[in-house]
Amino acid sequence: MSTVFRLDSSIRGEGSVTRAVADTLESALVADLDGAAVLRREIGLTPLDAAAWGLSAFAGYVPEDQRSPEQVKAMALATELADELVAAEAYVFAVPFYNFGVSQHVKAWVDLLMTEPRFAPGTQSIAGRPAFLVIARGGGYGAGTPREGWDHATAWLTRVFSDIWGLDLQIIESELTLADVNPAMAELRELAATNLEEAHNAAHKHGKRLAVVLSAA
Ligand SMILES: Cc1cc2nc3c(=O)[nH]c(=O)nc-3n(C[C@H](O)[C@H](O)[C@H](O)COP(=O)(O)O)c2cc1C
């Protein structure tokens, strides 16, 4: 039985592009894999306690018998998050682009994990395992666009997943997802639809490939 970890972090349930594209990848994977367990962590609709990171960061320097109940709880949450990642053979991280970066919910999850000895920078607990970052941006940030260089999420997420945790990362991107609801973007609707279709196609392809890789393992 293969275990795949899936992170969802959109602050909306209905209409979320990252959830829909991650669903496509998951469906393709599960259809082709004999016995797959998907281990889910939802941090968009049910965020982690924002105070947990600060508590856990310093709790490690406090002798075990002197830790406060809040510190013990925060460390236990960090351990739980780390256990989830270690238990999986592959990863799907669905992360929306908010305010030119990632949400505090995603940052809190990463920060808390990095307080855990298995996920501190320099550790390689899950290195080499396949991972997919499914990211959706409302606008366009490609080369030559007015906001080229304003995407401060993708590079940071790549740094964490690929360079720090050593995952074998593929990125599945959707752009212009606000074109349908923003009248100022009306002329970009066709391009947005193509872009979304390509993201679903890529997710489907990656799901099928991952099934082959996990079946052979
Ligand atoms: C609070 C909020 C802030 C956002 N900030 C940005 C932004 O800075 N740039 C951008 O291109 N899109 C922005 N968006 C649009 C999202 O990136 C877009 O809706 C994306 O599809 C969200 O992922 P989801 O569809 O999975 O919810 C924002 C959306 C929300 C709700």
The ligand as a MOL file (V3000), in Angstrom:
LIG
                    3D

  0  0  0     0  0            999 V3000
M  V30 BEGIN CTAB
M  V30 COUNTS 31 33 0 0 0
M  V30 BEGIN ATOM
M  V30 1 C -7.1330 37.0920 -0.0580 0
M  V30 2 C -6.6590 36.8140 -1.4590 0
M  V30 3 C -5.4930 37.3950 -1.9080 0
M  V30 4 C -5.0510 37.1720 -3.2110 0
M  V30 5 N -3.8930 37.7610 -3.6510 0
M  V30 6 C -3.5090 37.5940 -4.9130 0
M  V30 7 C -2.3390 38.2300 -5.3960 0
M  V30 8 O -1.6190 38.9270 -4.7000 0
M  V30 9 N -2.0090 38.0480 -6.7020 0
M  V30 10 C -2.7400 37.2520 -7.5410 0
M  V30 11 O -2.3660 37.0950 -8.7000 0
M  V30 12 N -3.8490 36.6130 -7.0970 0
M  V30 13 C -4.2400 36.7800 -5.8210 0
M  V30 14 N -5.3730 36.1550 -5.3670 0
M  V30 15 C -6.0980 35.2550 -6.2690 0
M  V30 16 C -5.6950 33.8040 -6.0400 0
M  V30 17 O -4.3330 33.5970 -6.3070 0
M  V30 18 C -6.5270 32.9230 -6.9640 0
M  V30 19 O -7.9090 33.1110 -6.6840 0
M  V30 20 C -6.1740 31.4580 -6.8410 0
M  V30 21 O -6.9330 30.7430 -7.7800 0
M  V30 22 C -6.4300 30.9740 -5.4170 0
M  V30 23 O -6.3210 29.5710 -5.3050 0
M  V30 24 P -7.6440 28.6820 -5.1500 0
M  V30 25 O -8.3760 28.8350 -6.4580 0
M  V30 26 O -7.1700 27.3110 -4.9190 0
M  V30 27 O -8.4380 29.2220 -3.9940 0
M  V30 28 C -5.8080 36.3530 -4.0710 0
M  V30 29 C -6.9830 35.7380 -3.5900 0
M  V30 30 C -7.4090 35.9800 -2.3190 0
M  V30 31 C -8.6720 35.3130 -1.8200 0
M  V30 END ATOM
M  V30 BEGIN BOND
M  V30 1 1 1 2
M  V30 2 1 2 3
M  V30 3 2 2 30
M  V30 4 2 3 4
M  V30 5 1 4 5
M  V30 6 1 4 28
M  V30 7 2 5 6
M  V30 8 1 6 7
M  V30 9 1 6 13
M  V30 10 2 7 8
M  V30 11 1 7 9
M  V30 12 1 9 10
M  V30 13 2 10 11
M  V30 14 1 10 12
M  V30 15 2 12 13
M  V30 16 1 13 14
M  V30 17 1 14 15
M  V30 18 1 14 28
M  V30 19 1 15 16
M  V30 20 1 16 17
M  V30 21 1 16 18
M  V30 22 1 18 19
M  V30 23 1 18 20
M  V30 24 1 20 21
M  V30 25 1 20 22
M  V30 26 1 22 23
M  V30 27 1 23 24
M  V30 28 2 24 25
M  V30 29 1 24 26
M  V30 30 1 24 27
M  V30 31 2 28 29
M  V30 32 1 29 30
M  V30 33 1 30 31
M  V30 END BOND
M  V30 END CTAB
M  END
